[in-house]
Amino acid sequence: MNLSFNAAIAQLPVESAREALRILLAPHFNPVFGAAKTVEHEVTAFSALQLLGFLNTPAEPFELITKLRVAAAQVRVNTFDFATCSTKTDETPSLL
């Protein structure tokens, strides 16, 4: 069940909030601060939004279009990025 963004954060248990923050900040320190690519930040933000319950796991394209307010073409690109980045590292949970 998806909740509004603010409601998802308000209802989040402390341990889940810590995990979401860890996921979100991980690319900033691997290998060094500021060296991560934009796609790595998008993938980790996507993972954190799933952990918050804001996005379903797996997320449907229509859900991404409406909740993240991105174009269908961008969803296709991001879906590919999410799938390839999630197979490269154990830091990022399975996205799709």
C-alpha positions as CSV (number, residue, x, y, z in Angstrom):
1,M,0.0,0.0,0.0
2,N,1.4,3.4,-1.0
3,L,1.1,6.3,1.3
4,S,1.8,10.0,0.7
5,F,5.4,10.9,1.0
6,N,5.0,12.8,4.3
7,A,2.7,10.1,5.8
8,A,5.2,7.4,4.8
9,I,8.0,9.3,6.7
10,A,5.8,9.9,9.7
11,Q,4.8,6.2,10.0
12,L,8.3,4.9,9.5
13,P,9.9,2.9,12.3
14,V,13.3,4.3,13.5
15,E,15.2,1.3,12.2
16,S,13.7,1.6,8.7
17,A,14.5,5.3,8.8
18,R,18.1,4.6,9.6
19,E,18.3,2.0,6.8
20,A,16.7,4.4,4.3
21,L,19.2,7.1,5.3
22,R,22.1,4.6,5.0
23,I,21.0,3.6,1.5
24,L,20.5,7.3,0.5
25,L,23.9,8.4,1.7
26,A,26.0,5.4,0.6
27,P,27.0,6.7,-2.8
28,H,28.4,9.8,-1.3
29,F,31.1,7.8,0.4
30,N,31.9,5.1,-2.2
31,P,34.7,5.5,-3.1
32,V,35.0,9.1,-1.9
33,F,32.6,12.0,-1.2
34,G,31.4,13.6,-4.5
35,A,32.6,10.9,-6.8
36,A,29.3,9.1,-7.4
37,K,27.5,9.4,-10.7
38,T,24.0,10.9,-10.9
39,V,22.5,7.5,-11.8
40,E,23.8,6.1,-8.5
41,H,22.0,8.8,-6.6
42,E,18.8,8.1,-8.5
43,V,19.0,4.3,-7.8
44,T,19.6,4.8,-4.1
45,A,16.8,7.4,-3.8
46,F,14.5,4.9,-5.6
47,S,15.5,2.2,-3.1
48,A,14.9,4.6,-0.1
49,L,11.4,5.5,-1.5
50,Q,10.6,1.8,-1.7
51,L,11.7,1.3,1.8
52,L,9.6,4.2,3.0
53,G,6.6,2.5,1.3
54,F,6.1,5.5,-1.0
55,L,6.8,3.2,-4.1
56,N,5.7,-0.4,-4.5
57,T,8.2,-3.2,-4.9
58,P,8.3,-3.8,-7.9
59,A,7.2,-0.4,-9.0
60,E,5.0,-0.2,-12.1
61,P,5.8,2.3,-14.8
62,F,2.5,4.2,-14.3
63,E,3.3,4.5,-10.6
64,L,6.7,6.0,-11.4
65,I,5.2,8.4,-13.9
66,T,2.6,9.7,-11.5
67,K,4.4,9.7,-8.2
68,L,7.9,10.8,-9.5
69,R,6.4,13.1,-12.2
70,V,8.7,11.9,-14.9
71,A,8.1,11.1,-18.6
72,A,7.5,7.6,-19.8
73,A,10.8,7.7,-21.7
74,Q,12.6,8.6,-18.5
75,V,11.0,5.7,-16.7
76,R,12.3,3.3,-19.4
77,V,15.8,4.7,-19.0
78,N,15.6,4.6,-15.2
79,T,14.2,1.1,-15.1
80,F,17.2,-0.1,-17.1
81,D,19.6,1.9,-14.8
82,F,17.9,0.5,-11.7
83,A,18.2,-3.1,-13.0
84,T,21.8,-2.8,-14.0
85,C,23.0,-0.9,-10.9
86,S,21.2,-3.3,-8.5
87,T,23.1,-6.2,-10.0
88,K,26.5,-4.4,-9.6
89,T,26.5,-4.0,-5.9
90,D,25.1,-5.5,-2.7
91,E,24.8,-1.9,-1.2
92,T,21.6,-1.4,-3.2
93,P,18.6,-3.7,-2.6
94,S,16.8,-5.3,-5.5
95,L,14.7,-2.7,-7.2
96,L,12.6,-4.5,-9.7
